[in-house]
Amino acid sequence: MSRPKMMVLRGLLSALVLMGILAAPATAQKKLFKDLPVNHPKQCPYCGGDPKRMEAAGIISHGGFEFAKGTTATVDQDFEGFDIFWIETEHFKLGLELKPYKIPQKEKDKLEAELAELRKVMPEIPGKVRVLDPWLRSHIFAARVQNLYKEVVSLLGVEDAPFPKTAVTTFDPAKPYWGMGPHLGMKKQHELLVIRNMNNCSGWLRSTFGLLTKSAQRWHIIDRGVLIVVTHLEQGKLRVDEALHGHVVFNLVHNLLNGYKYYSYDKPLWLMEGLAHWFERRITTKYNTFDGGEGASASITRKENWEPPTRRLVSSGDSSSMGKLMRINGFGEFELPEHFTTWSMVDYLQKRDPRLIGDLLGEVSGLLNAEFLPNGGRVNDVTREFFKERLSMTMVGFERAWQAWVLETYGTK
């Protein structure tokens, strides 16, 4: 596959050749209108596809929009017999093939809090919900990703940034460069597709993008200026809502930040992976996502508390050096020490000064050369300059300051 189409965020590729055979469809969802498809907007019991009710909830559409390399209709055809529930917000387009979810006691408080927020704009949601139907789950995820977008905007400190108001093909070189569209610089909304079955998902990825993968994939659809996440529920514990929430956040953080000022090259991998872990672990520490390389399994751990193993790495001298981290060219080079280290470095920077990471990302994003072409080759040099100017530190000095902070701050148990 050609390198320009491939984000280095390849996300857990497999060397296996997969068959695109669809699994048996699940039992059909209950219909409000027997003559309409299950995922038709009018079937939603909470907004009924009514524009005014959807607008009040921040929803643009329940289907009938561009998606991936086609439309929601063509993807529905690809997965004929399966029910994908579509939902579009200001900054996201989601396709979710999710079954009803009985709320477990351990997730009750979190989900009830989310439902309480939704009821403020969707009073049709019952006061007591024991089972989340697919329509309600789609609205919950729409709210989640929009909240994530606000958090990323806050991290970057770009609440009033002059991103192009619509997708553009050219820009004025006399003005600061902010990308090619209104979605943190991307032309179109970020996209997410969640499929229940691994074979169905991998078959679709193969036929749509020519990918051979069993696991989550992040991809740049260049002709549309779109970054998409495609995943399925037969990996890890993703049938658990809390795990799926964290997994979605992990992957969308990668795409949102790599797409900042438009995706033309890869941002520092150590920083991207560390931030993805940091955001996911604010959702859940029990379930964690790990990126790996093509044809290789990702390094994983079931540990919930990452502070003690990180402290042991530092005290034993086995933590990854900044020199090594800055030389990493692919996620296949990440082992557990790199995952712990990058997460902890982000933790340190955020607690030292919450503005630092956003400012650093602003410096390494949208780099252009004298011909106004993308110049990602300067990323490491710009990073070094930033640490020197903002923290009066070399990268080695930063590493030593982080190590001292870990030994002082993290517990042994």
C-alpha positions in Angstrom: 0.0 0.0 0.0 1.3 3.5 -0.7 2.8 5.4 2.2 1.0 8.7 1.5 -2.4 7.0 2.1 -1.3 5.3 5.3 -1.2 7.1 8.6 1.6 5.9 10.8 -1.4 5.3 13.2 -1.9 2.0 11.5 -3.5 0.7 14.7 -2.8 -3.0 15.3 -2.5 -4.4 11.8 -2.3 -8.2 11.2 -0.5 -10.1 8.5 -3.4 -12.5 8.2 -5.4 -12.6 5.0 -9.0 -12.3 6.1 -12.2 -13.5 4.4 -14.9 -11.0 4.0 -17.7 -13.4 5.0 -20.5 -11.7 7.0 -21.5 -13.3 10.3 -25.1 -14.1 10.9 -27.2 -11.0 11.7 -28.6 -10.3 15.2 -32.3 -10.4 15.9 -34.0 -7.3 14.4 -34.6 -4.4 16.7 -38.2 -3.3 17.5 -39.7 -1.1 14.9 -42.0 1.9 15.5 -42.8 1.9 11.7 -43.0 -1.5 10.1 -42.6 -0.2 6.6 -39.3 1.6 7.4 -35.8 0.2 8.0 -34.8 -0.3 11.6 -32.2 2.4 11.4 -34.5 4.9 9.6 -34.4 8.3 11.5 -38.1 8.1 12.2 -37.6 4.9 14.2 -35.6 6.8 16.9 -37.9 6.9 19.9 -36.2 9.9 21.4 -36.1 12.4 18.5 -38.1 10.7 15.8 -35.8 12.2 13.2 -37.5 15.5 13.8 -35.1 18.4 12.8 -36.2 20.7 15.6 -35.9 18.0 18.3 -32.5 16.9 16.9 -31.2 20.5 16.7 -32.0 20.9 20.4 -29.9 17.9 21.2 -27.0 19.0 18.9 -27.8 16.3 16.3 -27.6 17.2 12.6 -28.7 13.9 11.1 -29.6 10.2 11.8 -28.3 9.2 8.3 -28.2 10.1 4.7 -24.7 11.7 4.7 -21.3 11.1 3.2 -19.3 8.4 5.1 -16.0 6.6 4.4 -15.7 6.2 0.6 -19.4 6.5 0.0 -22.5 7.3 2.0 -24.5 5.8 4.9 -26.7 4.1 2.3 -23.7 2.4 0.6 -22.3 1.3 3.9 -25.8 -0.1 4.9 -25.7 -2.0 1.6 -22.2 -3.3 2.5 -23.6 -4.7 5.8 -27.0 -5.7 4.4 -28.9 -7.5 7.1 -27.1 -5.7 9.9 -28.4 -2.5 11.6 -25.9 0.4 11.8 -27.3 3.4 13.7 -26.1 6.6 12.2 -25.8 9.9 14.0 -24.1 13.2 12.9 -23.0 16.0 15.2 -21.2 19.2 14.5 -17.7 17.6 14.4 -18.4 13.8 14.1 -20.2 11.3 12.0 -20.8 8.0 13.8 -22.0 4.6 12.5 -22.7 2.2 15.4 -23.7 -1.4 15.1 -24.6 -1.9 18.8 -27.0 -4.2 20.5 -29.2 -3.3 23.5 -27.0 -3.0 26.7 -28.3 -4.0 30.1 -26.8 -1.5 32.5 -24.5 -3.3 35.0 -24.4 -2.1 38.6 -20.7 -1.1 38.3 -21.5 1.2 35.4 -24.9 2.5 36.8 -23.7 5.8 38.3 -21.7 6.8 35.2 -24.5 6.0 32.7 -27.2 7.5 34.9 -25.2 10.8 35.0 -24.9 10.7 31.2 -28.6 10.0 30.8 -29.4 12.9 33.1 -27.5 15.3 30.9 -29.2 13.9 27.8 -32.6 14.4 29.3 -32.0 18.1 29.5 -32.2 18.2 25.7 -34.2 15.0 25.1 -37.0 14.8 27.7 -38.4 11.7 25.9 -35.8 9.6 27.6 -37.5 7.7 30.5 -36.7 8.5 34.1 -35.5 5.0 34.7 -33.5 3.1 32.1 -32.4 -0.4 32.8 -31.4 -1.3 29.2 -29.9 1.1 26.7 -31.4 0.4 23.2 -29.2 1.1 20.2 -30.8 4.5 19.5 -30.1 5.6 23.0 -26.5 4.3 22.9 -26.0 6.3 19.7 -27.1 9.5 21.4 -24.9 8.8 24.4 -21.9 8.3 22.1 -22.7 11.4 20.2 -22.6 13.4 23.4 -19.4 11.7 24.5 -17.5 12.5 21.3 -18.7 16.1 21.3 -17.5 16.4 24.9 -14.2 15.0 23.9 -13.9 17.6 21.1 -14.4 20.4 23.7 -11.7 18.9 25.9 -9.3 18.7 23.0 -10.0 22.3 22.0 -9.4 23.3 25.7 -6.1 21.3 25.7 -5.0 23.0 22.6 -6.2 26.4 23.8 -7.8 27.2 20.4 -11.3 28.2 21.4 -11.2 31.2 19.2 -8.7 30.0 16.6 -9.4 31.1 13.0 -9.8 27.7 11.3 -11.3 27.9 7.8 -15.1 28.2 8.2 -15.6 25.7 5.3 -13.4 23.2 3.5 -10.8 24.8 1.3 -8.3 23.7 -1.3 -5.9 26.6 -1.1 -4.8 29.0 1.6 -3.3 32.5 1.8 0.5 32.1 2.6 0.6 35.6 3.9 -1.6 34.5 6.8 -0.9 32.0 9.6 -1.8 28.5 8.5 -4.6 26.8 10.4 -5.4 23.9 8.1 -7.9 23.2 5.4 -11.2 23.1 7.2 -13.3 23.9 10.3 -12.8 20.7 12.3 -9.5 21.6 14.0 -8.2 22.1 10.5 -9.6 19.0 8.8 -12.0 19.5 5.9 -14.9 17.3 7.2 -16.1 15.8 10.4 -14.2 13.0 12.0 -15.7 9.6 11.5 -16.2 6.5 13.6 -17.5 3.1 12.6 -18.1 0.4 15.2 -19.0 -3.1 14.0 -19.9 -6.0 16.2 -18.2 -8.8 14.4 -14.5 -9.1 13.6 -14.9 -10.8 10.2 -17.5 -8.3 9.0 -15.3 -5.5 10.0 -12.1 -6.9 8.5 -13.9 -7.8 5.3 -15.2 -4.3 4.9 -11.8 -2.8 5.6 -10.3 -5.1 3.0 -12.9 -4.2 0.3 -13.0 -0.5 1.1 -9.4 0.4 1.9 -7.4 -2.7 0.8 -6.4 -3.4 4.4 -5.7 -6.8 6.0 -6.4 -6.2 9.7 -8.2 -7.9 12.5 -8.2 -4.9 14.8 -8.9 -1.2 15.1 -7.8 1.0 12.2 -7.2 4.7 11.9 -7.2 6.0 8.3 -6.8 9.2 6.3 -9.4 9.4 3.4 -7.3 11.9 1.4 -9.8 12.9 -1.3 -12.4 13.9 1.3 -10.0 15.3 3.9 -11.4 12.9 6.6 -9.8 10.9 9.4 -11.8 7.8 10.3 -11.6 5.2 13.1 -13.0 1.7 12.3 -13.2 -0.9 15.1 -15.1 -3.9 16.2 -16.4 -5.4 19.5 -14.6 -8.8 19.3 -11.3 -7.4 20.5 -10.5 -7.1 24.2 -13.5 -6.3 26.4 -15.2 -3.9 24.0 -18.6 -5.4 24.6 -18.4 -3.6 27.9 -19.6 0.0 27.4 -17.0 1.5 29.7 -14.2 -0.3 27.7 -15.7 0.8 24.3 -16.0 4.4 25.5 -12.3 4.5 26.5 -11.2 2.7 23.3 -13.2 5.2 21.1 -11.6 8.1 23.1 -8.1 6.7 22.7 -8.4 6.4 18.9 -10.3 9.7 18.3 -7.6 11.6 20.4 -5.0 10.3 17.9 -7.0 11.5 15.0 -8.1 14.8 16.4 -4.6 15.8 17.4 -2.9 14.4 14.3 -5.5 16.3 12.3 -4.9 19.6 14.1 -4.1 22.1 11.3 -4.7 19.3 8.9 -3.1 15.9 8.7 -0.1 16.1 6.3 2.5 14.3 8.4 2.8 12.4 11.7 3.1 14.3 15.0 5.6 12.9 17.5 4.5 9.3 18.2 5.6 9.5 21.9 3.4 12.5 22.5 0.4 11.1 20.5 0.4 7.7 22.3 1.0 9.3 25.7 -1.9 11.7 25.2 -4.2 8.9 23.9 -3.4 6.9 27.1 -3.9 9.9 29.3 -7.3 10.7 27.9 -8.5 7.1 27.9 -7.4 6.6 31.5 -9.5 9.5 32.6 -12.5 7.4 31.3 -11.3 4.0 32.7 -8.2 2.6 34.2 -9.5 -1.0 34.0 -9.5 -1.2 30.3 -6.6 0.1 28.2 -5.9 0.4 24.5 -2.4 -0.2 23.1 -1.2 0.5 19.6 1.0 -2.0 17.8 2.6 -2.3 14.4 1.8 -4.1 11.2 1.9 -7.9 11.6 2.7 -7.6 15.3 0.6 -7.8 18.5 0.5 -4.8 20.7 2.2 -4.9 24.1 -0.5 -4.9 26.7 -1.0 -5.1 30.5 -3.9 -5.8 32.7 -2.5 -3.5 35.4 -4.9 -0.7 36.4 -2.4 1.4 38.4 0.4 2.5 36.1 2.3 4.5 38.7 4.2 1.7 40.5 5.5 0.0 37.3 6.5 3.4 35.9 8.3 4.2 39.2 10.1 0.9 39.0 11.2 1.6 35.5 12.7 5.0 36.5 14.4 3.7 39.7 16.0 0.8 37.8 17.1 2.9 34.9 14.9 1.0 32.4 12.6 3.8 31.4 12.7 4.9 27.8 15.0 7.8 27.0 13.8 10.8 25.1 16.4 10.1 22.5 14.9 6.7 21.9 11.3 8.0 22.0 12.0 10.7 19.5 13.6 8.1 17.1 10.5 5.8 17.1 9.0 5.6 13.6 6.2 3.2 14.2 4.0 1.8 16.9 5.6 -1.7 16.4 8.6 -0.2 18.3 6.4 0.4 21.4 6.8 -2.0 24.3 5.3 -1.7 27.7 8.1 0.6 29.0 7.3 3.1 26.2 3.6 3.0 26.9 4.1 3.6 30.7 6.8 6.3 29.9 4.8 8.3 27.4 1.6 8.3 29.5 3.6 9.4 32.5 5.5 12.2 30.6 2.1 13.6 29.5 0.9 13.3 33.1 3.9 15.3 34.3 3.6 18.0 31.7 -0.1 18.4 32.4 0.5 18.8 36.1 3.4 21.1 35.6 1.5 23.5 33.3 -1.7 22.5 31.5 -0.8 25.0 28.7 2.4 23.3 27.7 1.2 20.4 25.6 -1.3 22.5 23.7 1.4 25.0 22.9 3.8 22.3 21.9 1.2 20.8 19.6 0.6 24.2 18.1 4.3 24.5 17.3 4.7 21.1 15.7 1.4 21.3 13.7 1.0 22.9 10.3 4.7 23.1 9.6 5.4 24.4 6.1 8.6 24.8 4.1 9.6 27.8 1.9 7.4 26.5 -0.9 4.5 26.3 1.6 4.4 22.5 1.5 4.1 20.3 4.6 7.5 20.0 6.4 7.1 17.3 9.0 10.8 16.6 9.0 11.2 19.5 11.3 9.0 18.1 14.1 11.9 16.9 16.4 13.9 20.1 15.9 10.8 22.2 16.7 10.2 20.1 19.8 13.7 20.7 21.0 13.4 24.4 20.4 10.1 24.5 22.3 11.5 22.8 25.4 14.5 25.1 25.4 12.5 28.2 25.1 9.6 27.3 27.4 11.3 25.2 30.0 14.9 26.2 29.6 15.7 22.5 29.2 17.3 20.2 26.7 15.4 17.0 26.0 17.8 15.2 28.4 17.1 17.8 31.0 13.3 17.3 30.6 13.8 13.5 30.9 15.7 14.0 34.2 13.1 16.4 35.6 10.4 13.9 34.7 12.3 11.1 36.4 12.8 13.1 39.6 9.1 14.0 39.6 8.1 10.3 39.2 10.3 9.2 42.1 8.9 12.0 44.3 5.2 11.6 43.2 4.4 8.0 42.3 3.9 5.4 45.0 5.4 2.0 45.1 2.1 0.2 45.4 
